[in-house]
Structure formats: C-alpha cells, structure tokens
Amino acid sequence: MAITRYLIEANHPDLPVPTGGLLLTSPWADMSLQHHRPGGTSETNYESDYVGSLLNVENYAMVAFIGIHDPREYLHNPYMSPASPFLPHNMKVFDQRWPRTMIIAGGGEMMLDEIKSLKHAMVEGGVKVTWCEMEDAVHDFFSCPPFEEQSQKGFEVVVEWLKTGRSTLPHE
C-alpha cells in the first residue's frame, strides 16, 4: 500500500500507478494498535491466531518498519497506518486514483477489525474493493499448511478476480 500511495502522490510519468489491481492479503493497516481493544478481534481471535504468540515479533516488525522516524509517526502517517483513527479528519487517505483492490483476510485473525476499517476507508474514498474473508482462517493463512482448504478457495477467488477484472464477486 505504501508503494502504491507513493506512486499516486509522486504523479511522475515514469512511475505509473498500477492499473491491473492491488492484492492485499491480511494487510497490517494500523500500527497505532487502536483496533486492539476489549471485545475486538484482537481479543476474540487471540486463541485462534498464531500472531498472539508472536507479539515480540510484531513489536520488532513495527520498530523495523518505523526505522528512523519518530516513534509516534505511526499514529498519523497514512503510509504506515492507513486505517488509524488518528489520521487527520481532513486527510483523504484513499481516492479514485487507487487501483481496484482485493482484500483477503482470515475470519479468525487478530487484525480483522483493522483490516475491515481499511476496507471501509478505501470504499469511502471511492476505491473499487473486492472483499474476501475466509471463515476461521488465521493471519496470512495462505502460508499455513493447516489452512489448505481455505488457501485453495482463496487462490480460486484471486484467480477469478484477476481473470475477470471485476471489482465484485457474487459471494461478497
């Protein structure tokens, strides 16, 4: 998403925006962690998702991604947290310049709430979004052997989306 945002904002003729589409699988969309709240999927899916046992890795990933930037930058930077509730209200995070996008998420993943917020922000901005939520699947389920059935279904949905170029599928 950050590279796509850069290409859109740069508006450079030698760096075109992708036109075929943007495929996001279990995107990390809110480093502010504001979607981690009691009763949310960060709590209700804690036992079902392996991410809960990797919180130290997640924190390392955040530190590595932020790099030399101010540690609070993730609160209001759309490159880092396009689904953050701390983004300025007058900031248009997404618009029609974004390519059609498919978002795939696992129904059992801890980050499901923030991924749904990302979807909402994209749709609100005028992006053509295809949503696919695989029931009971965990974060990045495509790479997890126990989720072979969901992975196969996910690949089929992606192939259909790529073949047809449609922005919606019947099971949305």
N, C-alpha and C positions, 0 to 999 in steps of 0.2 A: 504494500500500500504506500509506503514511504517513497519508493522509486516512482510509482505512478503519480503521486502527488507532486514530486519534483518535476517530472516531465510536463505535467499540466501547468504548473506555475512558471516554469522556465520559458515556455512558449517559444522554443528555439526550433527553427525549421529543420535542423539536422538531428534533432532529438524528438521524434514524433511520439505522441501518446499512443499506447497500444489500442488498436481498433478491434481486434478479434475478441477480446474479453479478458476479464481478470478472474482467476480462480483462487478463492481463499478457503483453505481447509483449516478449521479450528484456529482462526486468527486471534492473536493476542492484541486486543483492541483498547485496553485501558490499564496502563501501568500505574494509574493513581490508586488502584485497588479499591475504588469506591463501590464496585459491584460486589465486593466481598463483605456481605452483611448477614446478620442473623435471618434465617428463613430463605435466603437466596441459594442459588445453585452451588455457590462456593461451600455452603454448609450441607445442603441436602444431598449433594453428589460427592461429598468428601470421601465416603467409604467406597464408592463405586469407581472413582477415578484415581489413577496412579499419580497424578500431579500432586495430590495432597501429601504424599510421602516424599515428594521432591522439593519441598518449599525452599530448602537451602539452595538447590539448583536454580529454582525460579528467581530467588533473590540475586544469585550470581548472574543470571541472564539479564536481569534488569540493570545491574551495575555495569555489566559489559556493554549493553546497548546504549546506556546513557553516556558512558565514556567520560569525556572531559567537561560535559555540560553540567550546569547547576543541577544538583540532585532533585530540586523541585520542578525542573523543566517538564517532567513527565505529566504534571498536573494540567498544563495548559498548552502543550505543544501538539498540534494535530498530526505531526509526523510520528510521534511516539504514542499518543493516546487519542486516536480519532473518536473514541466513544466515551471520553472522560466527561463527567458532568461539570468539570471546572473550566472547560473551554469557554472563552468569551461568548456571551449570548449573541453578539452581533457578528460573530465569525461564521461564514458559510463554509462548513467543512467539506461538503460534497456538492457537486452541481452536475449539470447535463454534460459537461466535458469528460466526465469519467466514463470509461468503457462499461458495457454491460458486465455484470458481475455475478458469479455464482458463489454463494457462501455455503459451505458444508460444515456441520457441527454434529457432535455426538450428544444425544439426549441425556447421557449420564456424565457429561464432563462438567468440571467445576466452573469453567469460564463461560458457560452457556448464557448467563444473564448479560455479560458484556458483549458477547457475540450478537445476541438479539438486539442490544442497544445499537451496535454498529449497523446492523441491517436497517433498523428504524431510521437512523441518521442518513444512511445512503438513500433510502427510498424517499425520505422527506426532502432530500436535496435534488431529487429528480433522476437518480441513477436507476437503471433497469436492473433489478436484483432478482435472481432465482435463489430461493431458499431451500435447502435440503437438510433436514435433521434426522439423523439415524437413531432410532429408538434404542436406548440402553447402551449406546456406544460411548467410549471414553474419548478424551482429548487425543487428537491425531490417531484415530483408530485404524487408519489405513496401514500404519506401521506395526500394528499389534496382532500377532497371529491368532489370538483367541477371538478376534472380531472379523474372521474371514468372510462370514456371510454378509455382514454389514459393509465390509470393504468391497465385495463383489457388487452389491447393489449400488454402492456409491460410485464405483467405476462406471457402471452402466448408465447412471444418471449423468455423469460427466460426459461420457461419450455421446449420449443423446443431445445434451446441451451444445456440445461442440459441433456435432453434425448438422443440427437444425438451425443453430444460430438464434433460436427463440429465446426470449427473456423470461418465459414462464413455462412450467411443465404442469401436467394435469394433477399431480399429487401434492402441489404446494399447499 
